[in-house]
Amino acid sequence: MSTPFWGPDFDALQQQDPEIAGVVLNELDRLRGGLQLIASENLTSPAVLAALGSTLSNKYAEGYPGRRYYGGCQVVDVAEEIGIARTKELFGAEHANLQPHSGASANLAAYAAFAKPGDTVLAMDLKQGGHLTHGSKVNFSGQWFNAVSYTVREDSELIDYDQVRDLAREHRPKIIIAGATAYPRLIDFKAFREIADEVGAIFMVDAAHFIGLVAGQAIPSPVPYADVVTATTHKVLRGPRGGMILSRAEHAKALDKAVFPFSQGGPLMHSVAAKAVAMKEASTPEYQAYANQVIANAQALAKSLEAEGMRAVSGGTDTHLALIDLRPVGVTGSEAEARSDAARITLNKNAIPYDPAPPMKPSGIRVGSPSVTTQGMVEADMAEIGRLLARAVKAAQGTAAGDAELADVAEAVSALVARAPAYPRP
Ligand SMILES: *Cc1c(COP(=O)(O)O)cnc(C)c1O
């Protein structure tokens, strides 16, 4: 290559803007010094970060490869074409759009392609693991559409497919959406497809959380069943922060138009290029091994927490995340989040299905394995993480003994991550 890379120059940042340079270094320290158990996060590779920190960020490229509204797009076109080809190949999809800026933007475009304001959509209840874009009143989806929600069964905590069918027959939705942010089990895409066919609805899968497990062939793919699959690229998939849409060829035009010009302007070409890099990474046997390890690790963590007296919602997990009911140990999700944070374990409080507690003080936490698995943790590490997390959750923060215990756990966490560090120093 004749042109040397002209990219992230951290010395320049430190000289020009020490305040922001300090933030960048502090965040790296935070990642290196603790355990990231947020189920929607991951640790991207240096190759993805290099594409993100490139001059592709400068280019205006409204439109699609070969059909742009600006000149000078010949070079960035190649990145998008490669990215689309890799994505279609990886997921066996007839069409792919890599331009959505985020998962929420991908969902906005998918709704726009298939529904008009006032139409009915059927999706999972936010309180039971659905997403804000699945019909919440504070989101466009709940304000512009008549959103009907399905739930999980109270006994099994699994999606109630009978109820989905009954609601679909009663409300005749334009779109039926499967996919969630806090559902630890596999989703029966075939059952959803049959229900959608019966009522003439579009079947949309919001695979934001688990698309990486699909890429790694660790769980079944929704692509053969869905009209459209929306996803993020930054969760288990481990690419740059962003969104994407996969679909059948018949919907390609409507979806592309719904992304641009309907809901977005110029694509983030540095991010599109970084998505292409992530697709290449996700096509390897190493990534497949990673995806399988992610699931094994989430299962090991859930088991370890159960051994500590907590309850895994639905009895466990088939995916990268577990939802943990803390009522058996008498701690709220908010307390657990704060205590874990003090012990350098980052996770989020989360409502559990049929949670009797208010949303800001829910009964559970959500834990995920994508980041720690990227660091190289395996089942035995997860068992240890579970024991440390349980000690933190049960520590009476604010008392001398509780605070000492949290400091103790924080030290054990430091020792653990030193064995398998995030972003290891060269
Ligand atoms: C994360 C997530 C989204 C939104 O992704 P953003 O990139 O944060 O906009 C949408 N749907 C589901 C199910 C998600 O889990």
The ligand as an SDF file (V2000), in Angstrom:
LIG
                    3D

 15 15  0  0  0  0  0  0  0  0999 V2000
  -30.6540   -2.6960   21.5250 C   0  0  0  0  0  0  0  0  0  0  0  0
  -31.9740   -2.8950   20.8940 C   0  0  0  0  0  0  0  0  0  0  0  0
  -32.5090   -1.9810   19.9900 C   0  0  0  0  0  0  0  0  0  0  0  0
  -31.9440   -0.6080   19.7700 C   0  0  0  0  0  0  0  0  0  0  0  0
  -30.6830   -0.4620   19.3770 O   0  0  0  0  0  0  0  0  0  0  0  0
  -30.0050    0.9800   19.4770 P   0  0  0  0  0  0  0  0  0  0  0  0
  -28.7960    0.8160   18.6380 O   0  0  0  0  0  0  0  0  0  0  0  0
  -29.7490    1.2330   20.9170 O   0  0  0  0  0  0  0  0  0  0  0  0
  -30.9540    1.9720   18.9110 O   0  0  0  0  0  0  0  0  0  0  0  0
  -33.6900   -2.3000   19.3410 C   0  0  0  0  0  0  0  0  0  0  0  0
  -34.3260   -3.4390   19.5880 N   0  0  0  0  0  0  0  0  0  0  0  0
  -33.8750   -4.3310   20.4870 C   0  0  0  0  0  0  0  0  0  0  0  0
  -34.6360   -5.5800   20.7100 C   0  0  0  0  0  0  0  0  0  0  0  0
  -32.6840   -4.0770   21.1740 C   0  0  0  0  0  0  0  0  0  0  0  0
  -32.2630   -4.9630   22.0640 O   0  0  0  0  0  0  0  0  0  0  0  0
  1  2  1  0
  2  3  1  0
  2 14  2  0
  3  4  1  0
  3 10  2  0
  4  5  1  0
  5  6  1  0
  6  7  2  0
  6  8  1  0
  6  9  1  0
 10 11  1  0
 11 12  2  0
 12 13  1  0
 12 14  1  0
 14 15  1  0
M  END
$$$$
